[in-house]
Amino acid sequence: MPSLRRRLIVSLSVSLVLFFGVTIVALDAVFRSLADRSLDELLDAQTVALIAATEMTPEGVTVTRLADPRLTTPGSGLYAAIDDGRRGWRSPSSIGAQVDFGSPLASGERRTVRAPGPEGGPVAVRSRGIAWRDDDGDTYALTFSVATTLEPYAQQLQRVRTQMFGWFAALAILLLATLAVLLRRSLAPVQQLEQEIRGIETGAREALSTRWPRELDGVATNLNALLAAERGRIVRYRNTLGNLAHNLKTPLAVMRASLHGATSVEELRAPFEREIDRMSGIVEHQLRRAAPGGGATVGQAAIEVRPVVADLRAALLRAHSHKDFSIENAVPEAVRFVGDRDDLGELLGNVMDNACKWCQSRVRVSATVEPQSPTRTRLRIVVEDDGPGIPDSELGRVLERGQRADEATPGHGLGLAMVRDAVGQYGGELRLARSAALGGARIELELPGR
């Protein structure tokens, strides 16, 4: 389909041509009507002057003095005649000119006709019938006629029409040029929207601008929302795959450690079944997380934190059995987390696994509830270790996906990023610092709790 600008200009051009055409026809009709009326008035004035100069004699009609000198000049274009039913009278200007003045009129009648004139040109003939009474009381029926050539009027009408066509054509061109400029300015946001969409397609932009005219604001807002949702969906699926792979490391490490320590198949059955169930739960949880939503919802039950920490403690001690360290579960029994148990297990599992990986001999998990804090940050869980800690310059970088403080240490750099995303879904906060008590890293989670 043609562009909007072209369609509008073509439509407006056709509308202007039709409108100006009708206007020109109407003005031409008005001008011709005024010209005909003026011509009739002029001929009436010539007729009255002719009547005033007329006298009746026994020989017939006589005109003593002609007011317009053109009536005395042959071929001047102004002619006059008086029909008395006998010989009549014709102006000297009609000598050699064949002008048909028409038939006689009764008293009081008036007539205007177009007739062939000299040299084939048309003339306008204005006739008037009167009853003439002389001094003796005799009455005569006279028809006074005045004719004028229409060539000057036709030329004047042609000039007016030419000027009118020229002015209207110039006005139409000016209007179309103005409309083209206005359309260019008015449709500039549409072109900008097209360019920005093309930029998104080529990867030069991530979203549309936020300032648009009211007519395009809803379109741009909805497109941005659609782009954000699609981008979030892709990121969520990518993160889910990374989270799934990362969370499966601990059960696999536990199973590997069990293989090295077991002496019979029966000894492997229980830990393997437990870790397989745990892996199935992790897969199901990540599949739920891949769907839109997540985070705290109304009506969720409160989960005891201490048993979750205890289960993770047992699994991590088995997974890191090559190290000699202890994990202290200092979480009070009354502390509860308001949210999904699998989310809490993922949060604490990643943080505690990092602490176990970096510690020297000790990891401590504690928790408190701050009744005066907002609901979403009321539960405070702290995981500390006695390892080297996180340098201040790396505190922000280690929270990004794929970033690690020590690239030489095995890992994928996903754990803290997963924790940050999960905490953000619950509206909580994640803080990294150095532990004053143990000297290593201190990771503080603020979550909904009671």
C-alpha positions as CSV (number, residue, x, y, z in Angstrom):
1,M,0.0,0.0,0.0
2,P,1.2,3.6,-0.6
3,S,2.5,5.6,2.3
4,L,0.1,7.6,4.5
5,R,1.7,10.9,3.3
6,R,1.1,10.1,-0.4
7,R,-2.4,8.9,0.3
8,L,-3.3,12.1,2.2
9,I,-1.7,14.4,-0.4
10,V,-3.5,12.6,-3.3
11,S,-6.8,12.7,-1.4
12,L,-6.4,16.4,-0.5
13,S,-5.3,17.2,-4.1
14,V,-8.5,15.6,-5.5
15,S,-10.6,17.3,-2.8
16,L,-9.0,20.7,-3.6
17,V,-9.5,20.2,-7.4
18,L,-13.1,19.4,-6.9
19,F,-13.7,22.2,-4.4
20,F,-11.9,24.8,-6.4
21,G,-13.6,23.6,-9.6
22,V,-17.0,24.1,-8.0
23,T,-15.9,27.4,-6.7
24,I,-14.7,28.6,-10.1
25,V,-17.9,27.5,-11.8
26,A,-20.0,29.3,-9.1
27,L,-17.9,32.5,-9.3
28,D,-18.0,32.4,-13.1
29,A,-21.8,32.1,-13.0
30,V,-21.9,35.0,-10.5
31,F,-19.6,37.2,-12.6
32,R,-21.6,36.4,-15.8
33,S,-24.8,37.3,-14.1
34,L,-23.4,40.6,-12.8
35,A,-21.9,41.3,-16.3
36,D,-25.3,40.6,-17.9
37,R,-27.1,42.8,-15.4
38,S,-24.6,45.6,-15.9
39,L,-24.9,45.3,-19.7
40,D,-28.7,45.5,-19.4
41,E,-28.5,48.6,-17.2
42,L,-26.0,50.2,-19.6
43,L,-28.3,49.5,-22.6
44,D,-31.3,50.8,-20.6
45,A,-29.4,54.0,-20.1
46,Q,-28.6,54.2,-23.8
47,T,-32.3,53.6,-24.6
48,V,-33.5,56.3,-22.2
49,A,-31.0,58.8,-23.8
50,L,-32.3,57.7,-27.3
51,I,-35.9,58.3,-26.2
52,A,-35.0,61.7,-24.9
53,A,-33.4,62.7,-28.2
54,T,-36.4,61.4,-30.3
55,E,-39.0,63.6,-32.0
56,M,-42.0,62.8,-34.1
57,T,-42.5,64.6,-37.4
58,P,-45.0,64.1,-40.2
59,E,-42.3,62.4,-42.1
60,G,-41.6,60.0,-39.3
61,V,-39.2,59.5,-36.4
62,T,-36.3,61.9,-36.0
63,V,-33.4,61.9,-33.6
64,T,-32.1,65.4,-33.0
65,R,-29.0,64.8,-30.9
66,L,-27.1,61.6,-30.0
67,A,-25.5,61.5,-26.5
68,D,-23.0,58.8,-27.2
69,P,-20.6,59.6,-30.1
70,R,-20.2,55.9,-30.9
71,L,-23.7,55.9,-32.4
72,T,-22.4,58.3,-35.1
73,T,-19.3,56.2,-35.9
74,P,-19.8,53.3,-38.3
75,G,-18.5,50.0,-37.0
76,S,-18.1,51.3,-33.5
77,G,-19.9,48.4,-32.0
78,L,-22.8,50.4,-30.5
79,Y,-26.0,50.5,-32.6
80,A,-29.5,51.9,-32.2
81,A,-32.8,51.6,-34.1
82,I,-36.4,52.9,-33.7
83,D,-39.2,50.9,-35.3
84,D,-42.4,53.0,-35.8
85,G,-44.1,50.6,-38.1
86,R,-43.1,52.7,-41.2
87,R,-39.6,53.6,-42.3
88,G,-38.2,53.8,-38.8
89,W,-34.7,55.1,-37.9
90,R,-31.2,53.6,-37.6
91,S,-28.1,55.1,-36.1
92,P,-25.3,56.2,-38.4
93,S,-23.1,53.5,-36.7
94,S,-25.2,50.8,-38.2
95,I,-24.5,51.9,-41.8
96,G,-23.1,48.8,-43.5
97,A,-23.7,46.6,-40.5
98,Q,-26.3,43.9,-40.5
99,V,-27.9,43.9,-37.1
100,D,-31.1,42.1,-36.4
101,F,-33.0,44.2,-33.8
102,G,-35.9,41.9,-33.7
103,S,-39.7,42.3,-34.0
104,P,-41.6,45.3,-32.6
105,L,-42.8,45.2,-29.0
106,A,-46.0,46.3,-27.5
107,S,-46.1,49.3,-25.1
108,G,-44.4,48.5,-21.8
109,E,-42.6,45.3,-23.0
110,R,-38.8,44.9,-22.6
111,R,-36.6,42.3,-24.2
112,T,-32.9,41.3,-24.2
113,V,-31.7,38.9,-26.9
114,R,-28.4,37.7,-28.3
115,A,-28.2,38.1,-32.1
116,P,-25.6,37.8,-34.9
117,G,-23.8,41.0,-35.4
118,P,-21.5,42.4,-38.0
119,E,-18.7,40.2,-39.1
120,G,-20.4,37.2,-37.4
121,G,-19.7,38.5,-33.9
122,P,-22.6,38.3,-31.4
123,V,-24.4,41.4,-30.1
124,A,-26.7,42.0,-27.2
125,V,-30.0,43.7,-28.3
126,R,-32.1,45.5,-25.6
127,S,-35.5,46.5,-26.9
128,R,-38.3,48.5,-25.2
129,G,-41.8,49.2,-26.5
130,I,-43.5,52.6,-25.6
131,A,-46.7,54.4,-26.7
132,W,-45.6,57.8,-28.1
133,R,-48.2,60.7,-28.0
134,D,-47.4,63.8,-30.0
135,D,-48.6,67.4,-29.5
136,D,-51.7,66.7,-31.6
137,G,-52.8,63.9,-29.3
138,D,-51.9,61.2,-31.8
139,T,-50.4,58.0,-30.3
140,Y,-47.8,55.9,-32.0
141,A,-46.3,52.5,-31.0
142,L,-42.6,52.8,-31.1
143,T,-39.9,50.2,-30.3
144,F,-36.5,51.5,-29.2
145,S,-33.6,49.1,-29.6
146,V,-30.0,49.5,-28.6
147,A,-27.4,46.8,-29.6
148,T,-23.8,46.5,-28.5
149,T,-21.1,44.1,-29.5
150,L,-20.3,41.4,-26.9
151,E,-16.6,41.1,-27.9
152,P,-15.3,43.4,-25.1
153,Y,-17.4,41.6,-22.6
154,A,-16.2,38.3,-23.8
155,Q,-12.6,39.4,-23.6
156,Q,-13.1,40.8,-20.1
157,L,-14.8,37.6,-19.0
158,Q,-11.9,35.6,-20.5
159,R,-9.4,37.8,-18.6
160,V,-11.3,37.2,-15.4
161,R,-11.5,33.5,-16.0
162,T,-7.7,33.4,-16.7
163,Q,-6.9,35.4,-13.6
164,M,-9.3,33.3,-11.6
165,F,-7.8,30.0,-12.8
166,G,-4.3,31.4,-12.2
167,W,-5.0,32.5,-8.6
168,F,-6.8,29.3,-7.7
169,A,-4.0,27.2,-9.2
170,A,-1.4,29.2,-7.2
171,L,-3.6,28.9,-4.1
172,A,-3.9,25.1,-4.6
173,I,-0.2,24.7,-5.1
174,L,0.5,26.8,-2.0
175,L,-2.0,24.9,0.1
176,L,-0.6,21.5,-1.1
177,A,2.9,22.7,-0.3
178,T,1.8,23.8,3.1
179,L,0.0,20.5,3.7
180,A,3.0,18.6,2.6
181,V,5.2,20.4,5.2
182,L,2.5,20.0,7.9
183,L,2.1,16.3,7.1
184,R,5.9,15.9,7.2
185,R,6.0,17.4,10.6
186,S,2.9,15.7,11.8
187,L,4.0,12.3,10.6
188,A,7.6,12.7,11.9
189,P,6.7,10.7,15.1
190,V,5.4,7.9,12.9
191,Q,8.7,7.8,10.9
192,Q,10.6,8.0,14.2
193,L,8.6,5.0,15.5
194,E,9.4,3.1,12.3
195,Q,13.1,3.9,12.6
196,E,13.2,2.8,16.3
197,I,11.4,-0.4,15.5
198,R,13.9,-1.1,12.7
199,G,16.7,-0.3,15.3
200,I,15.2,-2.9,17.6
201,E,15.1,-5.5,14.8
202,T,18.8,-4.8,14.0
203,G,19.8,-4.9,17.7
204,A,20.8,-1.2,17.8
205,R,18.1,-0.5,20.4
206,E,16.5,-2.4,23.2
207,A,13.3,-0.4,23.6
208,L,11.3,2.5,22.1
209,S,11.5,6.0,23.5
210,T,9.1,7.1,26.2
211,R,8.0,10.5,24.9
212,W,5.4,10.2,22.1
213,P,2.3,12.1,21.0
214,R,-0.9,11.0,22.7
215,E,-2.0,9.1,19.6
216,L,1.2,7.0,19.6
217,D,1.9,6.8,23.3
218,G,-0.4,3.8,23.8
219,V,1.2,2.0,20.9
220,A,4.7,2.7,22.0
221,T,3.9,1.8,25.6
222,N,2.3,-1.5,24.6
223,L,5.2,-2.4,22.3
224,N,7.7,-1.6,25.1
225,A,5.7,-3.8,27.4
226,L,5.7,-6.6,24.9
227,L,9.4,-6.3,24.3
228,A,10.1,-6.2,28.0
229,A,7.9,-9.3,28.6
230,E,9.6,-11.2,25.7
231,R,13.0,-10.2,26.9
232,G,12.2,-11.1,30.4
233,R,10.8,-14.5,29.3
234,I,14.1,-15.2,27.4
235,V,16.2,-14.1,30.3
236,R,14.0,-16.2,32.7
237,Y,14.4,-19.3,30.6
238,R,18.1,-18.8,30.3
239,N,18.5,-18.1,34.0
240,T,16.3,-21.1,34.8
241,L,18.6,-23.4,32.8
242,G,21.6,-21.9,34.6
243,N,20.0,-22.2,37.9
244,L,19.0,-25.8,37.3
245,A,22.5,-26.8,36.3
246,H,23.9,-24.9,39.3
247,N,21.5,-26.4,41.8
248,L,22.1,-29.9,40.6
249,K,25.8,-29.7,41.4
250,T,25.3,-30.2,45.2
251,P,23.2,-33.4,44.9
252,L,25.6,-34.8,42.3
253,A,28.5,-34.0,44.6
254,V,26.7,-35.7,47.5
255,M,26.1,-38.8,45.3
256,R,29.8,-38.8,44.2
257,A,30.9,-38.5,47.9
258,S,28.6,-41.4,48.8
259,L,30.1,-43.6,46.1
260,H,33.6,-43.1,47.5
261,G,32.5,-43.8,51.1
262,A,30.2,-46.7,50.5
263,T,31.2,-50.4,50.8
264,S,28.0,-52.0,49.5
265,V,25.1,-51.2,47.2
266,E,22.7,-51.1,50.2
267,E,24.7,-48.3,51.7
268,L,24.2,-46.3,48.5
269,R,20.4,-46.8,48.1
270,A,19.2,-44.5,50.9
271,P,21.5,-41.5,50.1
272,F,21.0,-41.9,46.3
273,E,17.2,-42.1,46.6
274,R,17.3,-39.0,48.9
275,E,19.4,-37.0,46.5
276,I,17.4,-38.2,43.4
277,D,14.2,-37.0,45.1
278,R,16.0,-33.8,45.8
279,M,17.1,-33.4,42.2
280,S,13.5,-34.1,41.0
281,G,12.3,-31.4,43.4
282,I,14.9,-29.0,42.1
283,V,13.8,-29.7,38.5
284,E,10.1,-29.2,39.3
285,H,10.8,-26.0,41.2
286,Q,12.9,-24.5,38.4
287,L,10.1,-25.4,35.9
288,R,7.6,-23.5,38.1
289,R,10.1,-20.6,38.3
290,A,10.3,-20.5,34.5
291,A,6.7,-19.5,34.4
292,P,5.7,-15.8,34.8
293,G,5.3,-14.7,38.4
294,G,7.3,-15.9,41.5
295,G,7.9,-14.3,44.8
296,A,5.7,-13.8,47.7
297,T,2.0,-14.1,47.2
298,V,-1.0,-13.6,49.5
299,G,-1.9,-16.5,51.8
300,Q,1.4,-18.3,51.7
301,A,2.3,-20.4,54.7
302,A,5.2,-19.7,57.0
303,I,8.1,-22.1,56.7
304,E,10.4,-23.0,59.6
305,V,14.0,-21.9,58.7
306,R,15.9,-24.1,61.1
307,P,14.9,-27.5,59.5
308,V,15.8,-26.2,56.1
309,V,19.2,-25.2,57.3
310,A,19.7,-28.6,59.0
311,D,18.9,-30.5,55.8
312,L,21.3,-28.3,53.8
313,R,24.0,-28.7,56.5
314,A,23.9,-32.5,56.3
315,A,24.0,-32.4,52.5
316,L,26.8,-29.9,52.3
317,L,29.0,-31.7,54.8
318,R,28.6,-34.8,52.7
319,A,29.3,-32.8,49.4
320,H,32.4,-31.2,50.9
321,S,33.6,-34.2,52.8
322,H,37.1,-33.6,51.5
323,K,37.4,-30.6,53.8
324,D,37.6,-30.5,57.6
325,F,35.1,-27.8,58.6
326,S,31.9,-27.4,60.7
327,I,28.6,-25.7,60.0
328,E,26.9,-24.1,62.9
329,N,23.1,-23.9,62.7
330,A,22.3,-20.9,65.0
331,V,18.8,-20.3,63.7
332,P,16.1,-20.2,66.4
333,E,13.2,-22.6,66.1
334,A,10.6,-19.8,66.2
335,V,11.9,-18.0,63.1
336,R,9.8,-18.6,60.0
337,F,10.0,-17.6,56.4
338,V,6.9,-16.5,54.5
339,G,7.2,-17.9,51.1
340,D,8.0,-21.1,49.1
341,R,10.1,-23.8,50.8
342,D,12.0,-24.6,47.6
343,D,12.9,-20.9,47.1
344,L,14.3,-20.8,50.7
345,G,16.2,-24.0,50.0
346,E,17.7,-22.5,46.8
347,L,18.6,-19.3,48.5
348,L,20.3,-20.9,51.5
349,G,21.8,-23.7,49.5
350,N,23.7,-21.3,47.2
351,V,24.9,-19.0,50.0
352,M,25.9,-21.9,52.3
353,D,27.6,-23.8,49.4
354,N,29.7,-20.7,48.7
355,A,30.6,-20.4,52.4
356,C,31.6,-24.0,52.5
357,K,33.7,-23.7,49.4
358,W,35.6,-20.6,50.7
359,C,35.8,-21.3,54.5
360,Q,38.8,-22.6,56.3
361,S,37.1,-24.4,59.2
362,R,33.9,-22.8,60.2
363,V,30.5,-21.7,58.7
364,R,27.8,-20.1,60.8
365,V,24.1,-19.6,59.9
366,S,22.0,-17.4,62.1
367,A,18.6,-15.7,61.8
368,T,16.6,-13.1,63.5
369,V,13.2,-11.4,63.1
370,E,12.9,-7.6,63.3
371,P,9.3,-6.8,64.2
372,Q,9.7,-3.1,63.5
373,S,10.9,-3.7,59.9
374,P,8.7,-3.8,56.9
375,T,7.0,-7.2,56.2
376,R,9.2,-8.0,53.2
377,T,12.4,-7.5,55.1
378,R,11.4,-8.6,58.6
379,L,13.4,-11.9,58.5
380,R,17.2,-11.5,58.5
381,I,19.3,-14.6,57.7
382,V,23.1,-14.2,58.0
383,V,25.6,-16.7,56.6
384,E,29.3,-16.2,57.7
385,D,32.5,-18.0,57.1
386,D,36.1,-17.7,58.2
387,G,37.6,-17.7,54.7
388,P,39.4,-14.8,52.9
389,G,36.2,-12.9,52.3
390,I,35.2,-10.8,49.3
391,P,37.3,-7.7,48.4
392,D,35.4,-4.4,48.6
393,S,36.2,-3.8,44.9
394,E,34.4,-7.1,44.0
395,L,31.2,-6.7,46.0
396,G,29.2,-5.4,43.1
397,R,30.7,-7.5,40.4
398,V,30.2,-10.9,42.1
399,L,26.4,-10.4,42.0
400,E,26.4,-10.4,38.2
401,R,25.8,-13.7,36.4
402,G,28.9,-15.4,35.3
403,Q,31.2,-13.3,37.5
404,R,33.5,-14.7,40.2
405,A,35.9,-13.1,42.6
406,D,38.5,-15.8,42.0
407,E,38.5,-17.1,38.4
408,A,41.0,-19.9,39.5
409,T,38.5,-21.5,41.8
410,P,36.0,-23.9,40.1
411,G,32.5,-22.6,39.6
412,H,30.3,-20.8,37.2
413,G,29.5,-17.5,38.9
414,L,25.7,-18.1,39.1
415,G,25.1,-18.7,42.8
416,L,24.9,-15.1,44.1
417,A,23.2,-13.9,41.0
418,M,20.5,-16.5,41.5
419,V,20.2,-15.4,45.1
420,R,19.9,-11.8,44.1
421,D,17.1,-12.6,41.6
422,A,15.2,-14.7,44.1
423,V,15.5,-12.1,46.9
424,G,14.3,-9.4,44.5
425,Q,11.2,-11.5,43.7
426,Y,10.3,-11.4,47.3
427,G,11.0,-7.7,47.6
428,G,13.8,-8.3,50.0
429,E,17.5,-7.2,50.1
430,L,20.8,-8.8,49.7
431,R,23.9,-7.4,51.4
432,L,27.6,-8.5,51.2
433,A,30.2,-7.5,53.7
434,R,33.1,-8.8,55.8
435,S,32.2,-10.8,58.9
436,A,33.3,-9.1,62.1
437,A,33.0,-12.3,64.1
438,L,34.7,-14.9,61.8
439,G,36.7,-12.6,59.5
440,G,35.5,-14.0,56.2
441,A,32.5,-13.2,54.0
442,R,29.1,-12.1,55.5
443,I,26.0,-12.5,53.4
444,E,22.9,-11.1,54.8
445,L,19.4,-11.9,53.4
446,E,16.4,-9.8,54.3
447,L,13.2,-11.6,53.5
448,P,9.5,-11.8,54.5
449,G,9.2,-13.5,57.8
450,R,7.5,-13.7,61.2
